[in-house]
Structures are given as C-alpha cells and as structure tokens.
Amino acid sequence: MITKRGQLKKSRLISVDPPLVYFQLNNEHCLIARHGLNFFADVAPGMTVVVSGSYNKRGQFVARDYGVLGKTKVMIDYELSPYPAKKRGSDFYASK
C-alpha cells in the first residue's frame, strides 16, 4: 500500500450507488470507493489529508483508508452551530 499526504484541492461525488468520490490531493487525481460518503462529509478543500491505497490498471490512485489531520468538517460545523448545548446529567432534572 502507498501512503500519500497533502492538501485537498477539490472533491466531487461521481456516483451514488455504489458511492464513488473523486478528489484531487495536491496535483494528483484520486478516487475513493470505500467510505466514500464519509470522506465527502468529513473533508473540505484546503484540509490536510492522509490516504493509503494503490494504483489500479488505469493508473488512477484508489484510496482505501483516509485520515484528516486536524478537525473534520463535521466537527467544525458542530462547533460553529448557533444552537446552545443541551444540559446533561443531573443538572437537567435539577432545573425543573
């Protein structure tokens, strides 16, 4: 397996069934099929990503696993959410 690291330039959903995502890592064109929808939700352009995979017969890099260095897009969206956090535990029932 080959490991690559770099900044994501762009990503695009090619197919829904089965999920297939095209992305450009630095200046290399790549595909991801396994966990493609999770990848599409976790990563935004400009984020640093580490992918591992191999080349197929057509010479395209097909990623099997990925990792985001830093916070994912879902984590950032959650932190920037305008809604207040819910009270949890005994504090919730004590306030009633």
Gaussian input, Z-matrix of N, CA and C with variables (Angstrom, degrees):
# hf/3-21g

backbone

0 1
 N
 C     1     B1
 C     2     B2     1     A1
 N     3     B3     2     A2     1     D1
 C     4     B4     3     A3     2     D2
 C     5     B5     4     A4     3     D3
 N     6     B6     5     A5     4     D4
 C     7     B7     6     A6     5     D5
 C     8     B8     7     A7     6     D6
 N     9     B9     8     A8     7     D7
 C    10    B10     9     A9     8     D8
 C    11    B11    10    A10     9     D9
 N    12    B12    11    A11    10    D10
 C    13    B13    12    A12    11    D11
 C    14    B14    13    A13    12    D12
 N    15    B15    14    A14    13    D13
 C    16    B16    15    A15    14    D14
 C    17    B17    16    A16    15    D15
 N    18    B18    17    A17    16    D16
 C    19    B19    18    A18    17    D17
 C    20    B20    19    A19    18    D18
 N    21    B21    20    A20    19    D19
 C    22    B22    21    A21    20    D20
 C    23    B23    22    A22    21    D21
 N    24    B24    23    A23    22    D22
 C    25    B25    24    A24    23    D23
 C    26    B26    25    A25    24    D24
 N    27    B27    26    A26    25    D25
 C    28    B28    27    A27    26    D26
 C    29    B29    28    A28    27    D27
 N    30    B30    29    A29    28    D28
 C    31    B31    30    A30    29    D29
 C    32    B32    31    A31    30    D30
 N    33    B33    32    A32    31    D31
 C    34    B34    33    A33    32    D32
 C    35    B35    34    A34    33    D33
 N    36    B36    35    A35    34    D34
 C    37    B37    36    A36    35    D35
 C    38    B38    37    A37    36    D36
 N    39    B39    38    A38    37    D37
 C    40    B40    39    A39    38    D38
 C    41    B41    40    A40    39    D39
 N    42    B42    41    A41    40    D40
 C    43    B43    42    A42    41    D41
 C    44    B44    43    A43    42    D42
 N    45    B45    44    A44    43    D43
 C    46    B46    45    A45    44    D44
 C    47    B47    46    A46    45    D45
 N    48    B48    47    A47    46    D46
 C    49    B49    48    A48    47    D47
 C    50    B50    49    A49    48    D48
 N    51    B51    50    A50    49    D49
 C    52    B52    51    A51    50    D50
 C    53    B53    52    A52    51    D51
 N    54    B54    53    A53    52    D52
 C    55    B55    54    A54    53    D53
 C    56    B56    55    A55    54    D54
 N    57    B57    56    A56    55    D55
 C    58    B58    57    A57    56    D56
 C    59    B59    58    A58    57    D57
 N    60    B60    59    A59    58    D58
 C    61    B61    60    A60    59    D59
 C    62    B62    61    A61    60    D60
 N    63    B63    62    A62    61    D61
 C    64    B64    63    A63    62    D62
 C    65    B65    64    A64    63    D63
 N    66    B66    65    A65    64    D64
 C    67    B67    66    A66    65    D65
 C    68    B68    67    A67    66    D66
 N    69    B69    68    A68    67    D67
 C    70    B70    69    A69    68    D68
 C    71    B71    70    A70    69    D69
 N    72    B72    71    A71    70    D70
 C    73    B73    72    A72    71    D71
 C    74    B74    73    A73    72    D72
 N    75    B75    74    A74    73    D73
 C    76    B76    75    A75    74    D74
 C    77    B77    76    A76    75    D75
 N    78    B78    77    A77    76    D76
 C    79    B79    78    A78    77    D77
 C    80    B80    79    A79    78    D78
 N    81    B81    80    A80    79    D79
 C    82    B82    81    A81    80    D80
 C    83    B83    82    A82    81    D81
 N    84    B84    83    A83    82    D82
 C    85    B85    84    A84    83    D83
 C    86    B86    85    A85    84    D84
 N    87    B87    86    A86    85    D85
 C    88    B88    87    A87    86    D86
 C    89    B89    88    A88    87    D87
 N    90    B90    89    A89    88    D88
 C    91    B91    90    A90    89    D89
 C    92    B92    91    A91    90    D90
 N    93    B93    92    A92    91    D91
 C    94    B94    93    A93    92    D92
 C    95    B95    94    A94    93    D93
 N    96    B96    95    A95    94    D94
 C    97    B97    96    A96    95    D95
 C    98    B98    97    A97    96    D96
 N    99    B99    98    A98    97    D97
 C   100   B100    99    A99    98    D98
 C   101   B101   100   A100    99    D99
 N   102   B102   101   A101   100   D100
 C   103   B103   102   A102   101   D101
 C   104   B104   103   A103   102   D102
 N   105   B105   104   A104   103   D103
 C   106   B106   105   A105   104   D104
 C   107   B107   106   A106   105   D105
 N   108   B108   107   A107   106   D106
 C   109   B109   108   A108   107   D107
 C   110   B110   109   A109   108   D108
 N   111   B111   110   A110   109   D109
 C   112   B112   111   A111   110   D110
 C   113   B113   112   A112   111   D111
 N   114   B114   113   A113   112   D112
 C   115   B115   114   A114   113   D113
 C   116   B116   115   A115   114   D114
 N   117   B117   116   A116   115   D115
 C   118   B118   117   A117   116   D116
 C   119   B119   118   A118   117   D117
 N   120   B120   119   A119   118   D118
 C   121   B121   120   A120   119   D119
 C   122   B122   121   A121   120   D120
 N   123   B123   122   A122   121   D121
 C   124   B124   123   A123   122   D122
 C   125   B125   124   A124   123   D123
 N   126   B126   125   A125   124   D124
 C   127   B127   126   A126   125   D125
 C   128   B128   127   A127   126   D126
 N   129   B129   128   A128   127   D127
 C   130   B130   129   A129   128   D128
 C   131   B131   130   A130   129   D129
 N   132   B132   131   A131   130   D130
 C   133   B133   132   A132   131   D131
 C   134   B134   133   A133   132   D132
 N   135   B135   134   A134   133   D133
 C   136   B136   135   A135   134   D134
 C   137   B137   136   A136   135   D135
 N   138   B138   137   A137   136   D136
 C   139   B139   138   A138   137   D137
 C   140   B140   139   A139   138   D138
 N   141   B141   140   A140   139   D139
 C   142   B142   141   A141   140   D140
 C   143   B143   142   A142   141   D141
 N   144   B144   143   A143   142   D142
 C   145   B145   144   A144   143   D143
 C   146   B146   145   A145   144   D144
 N   147   B147   146   A146   145   D145
 C   148   B148   147   A147   146   D146
 C   149   B149   148   A148   147   D147
 N   150   B150   149   A149   148   D148
 C   151   B151   150   A150   149   D149
 C   152   B152   151   A151   150   D150
 N   153   B153   152   A152   151   D151
 C   154   B154   153   A153   152   D152
 C   155   B155   154   A154   153   D153
 N   156   B156   155   A155   154   D154
 C   157   B157   156   A156   155   D155
 C   158   B158   157   A157   156   D156
 N   159   B159   158   A158   157   D157
 C   160   B160   159   A159   158   D158
 C   161   B161   160   A160   159   D159
 N   162   B162   161   A161   160   D160
 C   163   B163   162   A162   161   D161
 C   164   B164   163   A163   162   D162
 N   165   B165   164   A164   163   D163
 C   166   B166   165   A165   164   D164
 C   167   B167   166   A166   165   D165
 N   168   B168   167   A167   166   D166
 C   169   B169   168   A168   167   D167
 C   170   B170   169   A169   168   D168
 N   171   B171   170   A170   169   D169
 C   172   B172   171   A171   170   D170
 C   173   B173   172   A172   171   D171
 N   174   B174   173   A173   172   D172
 C   175   B175   174   A174   173   D173
 C   176   B176   175   A175   174   D174
 N   177   B177   176   A176   175   D175
 C   178   B178   177   A177   176   D176
 C   179   B179   178   A178   177   D177
 N   180   B180   179   A179   178   D178
 C   181   B181   180   A180   179   D179
 C   182   B182   181   A181   180   D180
 N   183   B183   182   A182   181   D181
 C   184   B184   183   A183   182   D182
 C   185   B185   184   A184   183   D183
 N   186   B186   185   A185   184   D184
 C   187   B187   186   A186   185   D185
 C   188   B188   187   A187   186   D186
 N   189   B189   188   A188   187   D187
 C   190   B190   189   A189   188   D188
 C   191   B191   190   A190   189   D189
 N   192   B192   191   A191   190   D190
 C   193   B193   192   A192   191   D191
 C   194   B194   193   A193   192   D192
 N   195   B195   194   A194   193   D193
 C   196   B196   195   A195   194   D194
 C   197   B197   196   A196   195   D195
 N   198   B198   197   A197   196   D196
 C   199   B199   198   A198   197   D197
 C   200   B200   199   A199   198   D198
 N   201   B201   200   A200   199   D199
 C   202   B202   201   A201   200   D200
 C   203   B203   202   A202   201   D201
 N   204   B204   203   A203   202   D202
 C   205   B205   204   A204   203   D203
 C   206   B206   205   A205   204   D204
 N   207   B207   206   A206   205   D205
 C   208   B208   207   A207   206   D206
 C   209   B209   208   A208   207   D207
 N   210   B210   209   A209   208   D208
 C   211   B211   210   A210   209   D209
 C   212   B212   211   A211   210   D210
 N   213   B213   212   A212   211   D211
 C   214   B214   213   A213   212   D212
 C   215   B215   214   A214   213   D213
 N   216   B216   215   A215   214   D214
 C   217   B217   216   A216   215   D215
 C   218   B218   217   A217   216   D216
 N   219   B219   218   A218   217   D217
 C   220   B220   219   A219   218   D218
 C   221   B221   220   A220   219   D219
 N   222   B222   221   A221   220   D220
 C   223   B223   222   A222   221   D221
 C   224   B224   223   A223   222   D222
 N   225   B225   224   A224   223   D223
 C   226   B226   225   A225   224   D224
 C   227   B227   226   A226   225   D225
 N   228   B228   227   A227   226   D226
 C   229   B229   228   A228   227   D227
 C   230   B230   229   A229   228   D228
 N   231   B231   230   A230   229   D229
 C   232   B232   231   A231   230   D230
 C   233   B233   232   A232   231   D231
 N   234   B234   233   A233   232   D232
 C   235   B235   234   A234   233   D233
 C   236   B236   235   A235   234   D234
 N   237   B237   236   A236   235   D235
 C   238   B238   237   A237   236   D236
 C   239   B239   238   A238   237   D237
 N   240   B240   239   A239   238   D238
 C   241   B241   240   A240   239   D239
 C   242   B242   241   A241   240   D240
 N   243   B243   242   A242   241   D241
 C   244   B244   243   A243   242   D242
 C   245   B245   244   A244   243   D243
 N   246   B246   245   A245   244   D244
 C   247   B247   246   A246   245   D245
 C   248   B248   247   A247   246   D246
 N   249   B249   248   A248   247   D247
 C   250   B250   249   A249   248   D248
 C   251   B251   250   A250   249   D249
 N   252   B252   251   A251   250   D250
 C   253   B253   252   A252   251   D251
 C   254   B254   253   A253   252   D252
 N   255   B255   254   A254   253   D253
 C   256   B256   255   A255   254   D254
 C   257   B257   256   A256   255   D255
 N   258   B258   257   A257   256   D256
 C   259   B259   258   A258   257   D257
 C   260   B260   259   A259   258   D258
 N   261   B261   260   A260   259   D259
 C   262   B262   261   A261   260   D260
 C   263   B263   262   A262   261   D261
 N   264   B264   263   A263   262   D262
 C   265   B265   264   A264   263   D263
 C   266   B266   265   A265   264   D264
 N   267   B267   266   A266   265   D265
 C   268   B268   267   A267   266   D266
 C   269   B269   268   A268   267   D267
 N   270   B270   269   A269   268   D268
 C   271   B271   270   A270   269   D269
 C   272   B272   271   A271   270   D270
 N   273   B273   272   A272   271   D271
 C   274   B274   273   A273   272   D272
 C   275   B275   274   A274   273   D273
 N   276   B276   275   A275   274   D274
 C   277   B277   276   A276   275   D275
 C   278   B278   277   A277   276   D276
 N   279   B279   278   A278   277   D277
 C   280   B280   279   A279   278   D278
 C   281   B281   280   A280   279   D279
 N   282   B282   281   A281   280   D280
 C   283   B283   282   A282   281   D281
 C   284   B284   283   A283   282   D282
 N   285   B285   284   A284   283   D283
 C   286   B286   285   A285   284   D284
 C   287   B287   286   A286   285   D285

   B1=1.4412
   B2=1.5162
   B3=1.2960
   B4=1.4516
   B5=1.5260
   B6=1.3156
   B7=1.4614
   B8=1.5144
   B9=1.3337
   B10=1.4631
   B11=1.5125
   B12=1.3340
   B13=1.4574
   B14=1.5156
   B15=1.3245
   B16=1.4548
   B17=1.5146
   B18=1.3248
   B19=1.4579
   B20=1.5129
   B21=1.3151
   B22=1.4624
   B23=1.5234
   B24=1.3238
   B25=1.4609
   B26=1.5240
   B27=1.3441
   B28=1.4651
   B29=1.5140
   B30=1.3237
   B31=1.4611
   B32=1.5232
   B33=1.3282
   B34=1.4618
   B35=1.5214
   B36=1.3178
   B37=1.4593
   B38=1.5266
   B39=1.3259
   B40=1.4645
   B41=1.5239
   B42=1.3237
   B43=1.4591
   B44=1.5218
   B45=1.3430
   B46=1.4588
   B47=1.5160
   B48=1.3113
   B49=1.4581
   B50=1.5148
   B51=1.2841
   B52=1.4627
   B53=1.5228
   B54=1.3384
   B55=1.4600
   B56=1.5293
   B57=1.3249
   B58=1.4547
   B59=1.5233
   B60=1.3136
   B61=1.4613
   B62=1.5281
   B63=1.3274
   B64=1.4603
   B65=1.5230
   B66=1.3249
   B67=1.4497
   B68=1.5228
   B69=1.3255
   B70=1.4511
   B71=1.5146
   B72=1.3090
   B73=1.4618
   B74=1.5218
   B75=1.3363
   B76=1.4658
   B77=1.5274
   B78=1.3035
   B79=1.4680
   B80=1.5198
   B81=1.3322
   B82=1.4570
   B83=1.5273
   B84=1.3167
   B85=1.4613
   B86=1.5241
   B87=1.3504
   B88=1.4613
   B89=1.5268
   B90=1.3205
   B91=1.4575
   B92=1.5271
   B93=1.3349
   B94=1.4592
   B95=1.5248
   B96=1.3226
   B97=1.4610
   B98=1.5217
   B99=1.3323
   B100=1.4631
   B101=1.5142
   B102=1.2952
   B103=1.4609
   B104=1.5266
   B105=1.3139
   B106=1.4544
   B107=1.5166
   B108=1.3296
   B109=1.4622
   B110=1.5256
   B111=1.3303
   B112=1.4638
   B113=1.5293
   B114=1.3118
   B115=1.4536
   B116=1.5204
   B117=1.3223
   B118=1.4638
   B119=1.5267
   B120=1.3387
   B121=1.4674
   B122=1.5221
   B123=1.3247
   B124=1.4643
   B125=1.5225
   B126=1.3218
   B127=1.4573
   B128=1.5247
   B129=1.3199
   B130=1.4615
   B131=1.5367
   B132=1.3249
   B133=1.4668
   B134=1.5287
   B135=1.3295
   B136=1.4505
   B137=1.5210
   B138=1.3179
   B139=1.4662
   B140=1.5279
   B141=1.3238
   B142=1.4632
   B143=1.5266
   B144=1.3313
   B145=1.4591
   B146=1.5216
   B147=1.3335
   B148=1.4643
   B149=1.5237
   B150=1.3219
   B151=1.4603
   B152=1.5180
   B153=1.3136
   B154=1.4644
   B155=1.5158
   B156=1.3077
   B157=1.4541
   B158=1.5145
   B159=1.3318
   B160=1.4590
   B161=1.5226
   B162=1.3183
   B163=1.4546
   B164=1.5263
   B165=1.3361
   B166=1.4580
   B167=1.5311
   B168=1.3179
   B169=1.4654
   B170=1.5230
   B171=1.3290
   B172=1.4612
   B173=1.5276
   B174=1.3198
   B175=1.4537
   B176=1.5183
   B177=1.3373
   B178=1.4612
   B179=1.5245
   B180=1.3240
   B181=1.4540
   B182=1.5262
   B183=1.3206
   B184=1.4554
   B185=1.5265
   B186=1.3345
   B187=1.4629
   B188=1.5210
   B189=1.3299
   B190=1.4595
   B191=1.5227
   B192=1.3084
   B193=1.4637
   B194=1.5170
   B195=1.3285
   B196=1.4563
   B197=1.5192
   B198=1.3050
   B199=1.4555
   B200=1.5152
   B201=1.3155
   B202=1.4584
   B203=1.5257
   B204=1.3149
   B205=1.4567
   B206=1.5210
   B207=1.2977
   B208=1.4612
   B209=1.5180
   B210=1.3208
   B211=1.4652
   B212=1.5223
   B213=1.3232
   B214=1.4579
   B215=1.5267
   B216=1.3239
   B217=1.4577
   B218=1.5247
   B219=1.3237
   B220=1.4618
   B221=1.5274
   B222=1.3362
   B223=1.4644
   B224=1.5274
   B225=1.3173
   B226=1.4544
   B227=1.5256
   B228=1.3312
   B229=1.4582
   B230=1.5243
   B231=1.3227
   B232=1.4619
   B233=1.5290
   B234=1.3232
   B235=1.4594
   B236=1.5175
   B237=1.3214
   B238=1.4589
   B239=1.5262
   B240=1.3183
   B241=1.4578
   B242=1.5304
   B243=1.3469
   B244=1.4620
   B245=1.5221
   B246=1.3203
   B247=1.4541
   B248=1.5228
   B249=1.3316
   B250=1.4753
   B251=1.5237
   B252=1.3246
   B253=1.4569
   B254=1.5197
   B255=1.3253
   B256=1.4604
   B257=1.5155
   B258=1.3319
   B259=1.4606
   B260=1.5168
   B261=1.3048
   B262=1.4664
   B263=1.5096
   B264=1.3127
   B265=1.4602
   B266=1.5125
   B267=1.3132
   B268=1.4685
   B269=1.5196
   B270=1.3235
   B271=1.4554
   B272=1.5174
   B273=1.3335
   B274=1.4551
   B275=1.5293
   B276=1.3263
   B277=1.4643
   B278=1.5346
   B279=1.3122
   B280=1.4634
   B281=1.5223
   B282=1.3451
   B283=1.4568
   B284=1.5244
   B285=1.3104
   B286=1.4718
   B287=1.4853
   A1=109.68
   A2=115.37
   A3=122.57
   A4=108.33
   A5=117.00
   A6=121.78
   A7=108.80
   A8=115.62
   A9=121.64
   A10=109.06
   A11=114.94
   A12=121.29
   A13=108.82
   A14=116.63
   A15=119.53
   A16=112.20
   A17=114.37
   A18=120.51
   A19=109.94
   A20=114.59
   A21=120.77
   A22=108.34
   A23=116.59
   A24=120.37
   A25=110.84
   A26=117.14
   A27=120.53
   A28=109.72
   A29=115.31
   A30=120.50
   A31=108.10
   A32=113.73
   A33=119.47
   A34=108.96
   A35=116.38
   A36=122.07
   A37=107.71
   A38=116.54
   A39=121.07
   A40=111.22
   A41=115.76
   A42=120.69
   A43=109.26
   A44=116.19
   A45=120.60
   A46=111.22
   A47=118.57
   A48=121.38
   A49=109.71
   A50=121.83
   A51=129.56
   A52=110.35
   A53=117.43
   A54=119.78
   A55=111.78
   A56=115.40
   A57=121.48
   A58=107.94
   A59=116.63
   A60=121.81
   A61=109.15
   A62=114.69
   A63=121.82
   A64=107.44
   A65=117.14
   A66=120.02
   A67=109.53
   A68=114.52
   A69=120.64
   A70=108.11
   A71=115.60
   A72=123.15
   A73=107.30
   A74=116.03
   A75=122.10
   A76=107.21
   A77=120.35
   A78=120.89
   A79=111.90
   A80=117.32
   A81=121.36
   A82=109.99
   A83=115.43
   A84=121.73
   A85=108.95
   A86=116.10
   A87=121.03
   A88=110.41
   A89=115.28
   A90=122.99
   A91=108.42
   A92=115.62
   A93=120.08
   A94=107.33
   A95=116.05
   A96=121.27
   A97=110.42
   A98=116.27
   A99=120.03
   A100=108.04
   A101=117.67
   A102=123.52
   A103=111.60
   A104=117.52
   A105=121.31
   A106=113.55
   A107=117.47
   A108=120.01
   A109=111.28
   A110=117.24
   A111=119.90
   A112=110.17
   A113=116.66
   A114=121.08
   A115=110.12
   A116=116.69
   A117=121.92
   A118=110.62
   A119=117.51
   A120=121.50
   A121=112.41
   A122=118.52
   A123=122.40
   A124=114.25
   A125=117.88
   A126=120.64
   A127=110.86
   A128=115.79
   A129=122.97
   A130=107.98
   A131=117.50
   A132=119.69
   A133=111.75
   A134=115.12
   A135=121.50
   A136=113.82
   A137=118.34
   A138=121.92
   A139=109.95
   A140=115.67
   A141=121.25
   A142=108.76
   A143=115.40
   A144=122.35
   A145=109.39
   A146=115.75
   A147=122.39
   A148=106.82
   A149=117.04
   A150=121.54
   A151=109.10
   A152=115.37
   A153=120.41
   A154=107.86
   A155=115.00
   A156=120.00
   A157=110.20
   A158=114.36
   A159=119.75
   A160=109.19
   A161=115.38
   A162=121.13
   A163=109.53
   A164=116.69
   A165=120.20
   A166=109.70
   A167=117.25
   A168=121.48
   A169=112.47
   A170=116.96
   A171=121.09
   A172=112.67
   A173=117.00
   A174=120.90
   A175=113.98
   A176=117.24
   A177=121.76
   A178=108.77
   A179=116.79
   A180=120.67
   A181=108.05
   A182=116.85
   A183=123.03
   A184=107.80
   A185=115.60
   A186=121.10
   A187=109.89
   A188=116.12
   A189=121.37
   A190=110.98
   A191=117.46
   A192=122.73
   A193=108.65
   A194=115.45
   A195=119.64
   A196=109.56
   A197=114.47
   A198=121.69
   A199=108.80
   A200=116.15
   A201=121.50
   A202=107.72
   A203=116.76
   A204=120.93
   A205=107.64
   A206=116.52
   A207=121.17
   A208=109.53
   A209=115.75
   A210=120.85
   A211=111.02
   A212=115.29
   A213=120.45
   A214=109.56
   A215=115.74
   A216=121.07
   A217=111.24
   A218=117.18
   A219=121.69
   A220=110.41
   A221=117.00
   A222=120.54
   A223=111.43
   A224=117.13
   A225=121.22
   A226=110.53
   A227=117.15
   A228=120.83
   A229=111.42
   A230=117.02
   A231=121.06
   A232=110.62
   A233=116.98
   A234=120.32
   A235=112.24
   A236=117.19
   A237=121.62
   A238=112.78
   A239=117.06
   A240=122.00
   A241=110.17
   A242=117.71
   A243=120.29
   A244=113.14
   A245=117.97
   A246=120.78
   A247=110.59
   A248=118.30
   A249=119.84
   A250=111.10
   A251=115.39
   A252=120.86
   A253=109.59
   A254=115.81
   A255=120.26
   A256=110.15
   A257=115.71
   A258=119.60
   A259=107.88
   A260=116.08
   A261=119.94
   A262=110.11
   A263=114.84
   A264=121.56
   A265=112.82
   A266=115.46
   A267=121.19
   A268=111.55
   A269=119.59
   A270=120.98
   A271=111.33
   A272=116.84
   A273=121.17
   A274=110.29
   A275=117.12
   A276=120.13
   A277=111.77
   A278=118.17
   A279=121.00
   A280=111.09
   A281=117.67
   A282=119.41
   A283=112.83
   A284=118.68
   A285=120.61
   A286=112.50
   D1=144.19
   D2=-179.92
   D3=-106.17
   D4=137.55
   D5=178.69
   D6=-111.08
   D7=132.86
   D8=179.03
   D9=-128.38
   D10=146.15
   D11=-179.72
   D12=-134.50
   D13=139.40
   D14=178.21
   D15=173.86
   D16=-175.39
   D17=179.02
   D18=-90.53
   D19=138.60
   D20=177.55
   D21=-78.38
   D22=123.71
   D23=179.88
   D24=-89.48
   D25=-46.46
   D26=177.31
   D27=-157.75
   D28=158.39
   D29=177.23
   D30=-141.88
   D31=151.70
   D32=-176.81
   D33=-150.28
   D34=138.15
   D35=176.70
   D36=-83.82
   D37=116.73
   D38=-176.97
   D39=-89.95
   D40=-46.60
   D41=-175.90
   D42=-138.24
   D43=145.31
   D44=-179.54
   D45=-95.89
   D46=-37.71
   D47=-178.51
   D48=-127.89
   D49=100.04
   D50=-2.67
   D51=-76.19
   D52=154.53
   D53=-178.84
   D54=-65.70
   D55=125.33
   D56=-179.84
   D57=-134.94
   D58=123.67
   D59=-176.68
   D60=-118.68
   D61=130.68
   D62=173.72
   D63=-96.95
   D64=137.84
   D65=174.05
   D66=-146.51
   D67=156.66
   D68=179.90
   D69=-114.18
   D70=115.83
   D71=-179.23
   D72=-105.12
   D73=115.41
   D74=-169.30
   D75=55.77
   D76=-109.81
   D77=177.02
   D78=-120.60
   D79=19.89
   D80=-178.86
   D81=-107.36
   D82=136.36
   D83=-179.63
   D84=-87.18
   D85=130.60
   D86=-174.99
   D87=-135.28
   D88=161.20
   D89=175.82
   D90=-128.67
   D91=150.84
   D92=172.09
   D93=-139.31
   D94=127.98
   D95=179.61
   D96=-108.76
   D97=-48.03
   D98=176.61
   D99=-70.34
   D100=131.13
   D101=179.50
   D102=59.83
   D103=29.47
   D104=-176.19
   D105=-63.00
   D106=-42.27
   D107=-179.58
   D108=-70.97
   D109=-35.22
   D110=175.37
   D111=-64.59
   D112=-41.52
   D113=177.77
   D114=-61.06
   D115=-43.95
   D116=-178.54
   D117=-63.32
   D118=-34.54
   D119=179.96
   D120=-80.95
   D121=-29.11
   D122=-174.37
   D123=-85.71
   D124=-26.07
   D125=-167.95
   D126=-117.68
   D127=139.31
   D128=175.51
   D129=-125.55
   D130=157.89
   D131=178.38
   D132=-56.82
   D133=136.77
   D134=-179.37
   D135=99.87
   D136=-14.01
   D137=179.57
   D138=-80.03
   D139=151.21
   D140=177.44
   D141=-90.80
   D142=128.54
   D143=-173.42
   D144=-129.35
   D145=145.19
   D146=172.17
   D147=-116.89
   D148=125.40
   D149=179.52
   D150=-125.95
   D151=149.65
   D152=174.15
   D153=-129.41
   D154=141.04
   D155=-177.78
   D156=-179.68
   D157=-154.20
   D158=-178.87
   D159=-150.63
   D160=171.04
   D161=178.41
   D162=-90.21
   D163=143.03
   D164=176.03
   D165=-92.72
   D166=-173.95
   D167=-176.71
   D168=-64.86
   D169=-26.68
   D170=-179.89
   D171=-84.62
   D172=-1.53
   D173=179.34
   D174=84.70
   D175=14.18
   D176=178.35
   D177=-91.70
   D178=141.12
   D179=177.50
   D180=-82.05
   D181=120.75
   D182=179.94
   D183=-109.18
   D184=114.75
   D185=-177.59
   D186=-83.01
   D187=138.29
   D188=176.96
   D189=-104.24
   D190=-37.38
   D191=179.38
   D192=-131.79
   D193=155.51
   D194=177.61
   D195=-145.22
   D196=160.55
   D197=175.37
   D198=-148.11
   D199=142.43
   D200=179.54
   D201=-103.21
   D202=127.68
   D203=176.31
   D204=-86.43
   D205=116.53
   D206=-175.42
   D207=101.85
   D208=-153.05
   D209=-177.65
   D210=-89.77
   D211=143.18
   D212=177.22
   D213=-79.77
   D214=168.61
   D215=-179.39
   D216=-63.86
   D217=-36.41
   D218=178.94
   D219=-64.86
   D220=-41.45
   D221=178.66
   D222=-64.97
   D223=-40.75
   D224=179.58
   D225=-66.23
   D226=-43.08
   D227=178.29
   D228=-62.66
   D229=-37.39
   D230=179.46
   D231=-67.43
   D232=-41.93
   D233=179.96
   D234=-67.14
   D235=-33.39
   D236=-178.59
   D237=-88.64
   D238=4.92
   D239=-178.89
   D240=-63.07
   D241=136.41
   D242=-178.90
   D243=-78.24
   D244=-8.63
   D245=-176.50
   D246=-82.99
   D247=140.85
   D248=179.58
   D249=-72.16
   D250=157.31
   D251=178.33
   D252=-71.77
   D253=145.74
   D254=177.47
   D255=-76.48
   D256=148.40
   D257=174.84
   D258=-76.18
   D259=142.99
   D260=-176.75
   D261=-127.46
   D262=159.45
   D263=173.65
   D264=71.97
   D265=-149.17
   D266=-174.35
   D267=-70.48
   D268=-22.15
   D269=179.40
   D270=-63.18
   D271=-32.68
   D272=-178.31
   D273=-65.22
   D274=-44.31
   D275=-177.38
   D276=-80.18
   D277=-24.00
   D278=179.89
   D279=-72.38
   D280=-26.39
   D281=-177.25
   D282=-80.24
   D283=-11.09
   D284=-177.99
   D285=-87.00

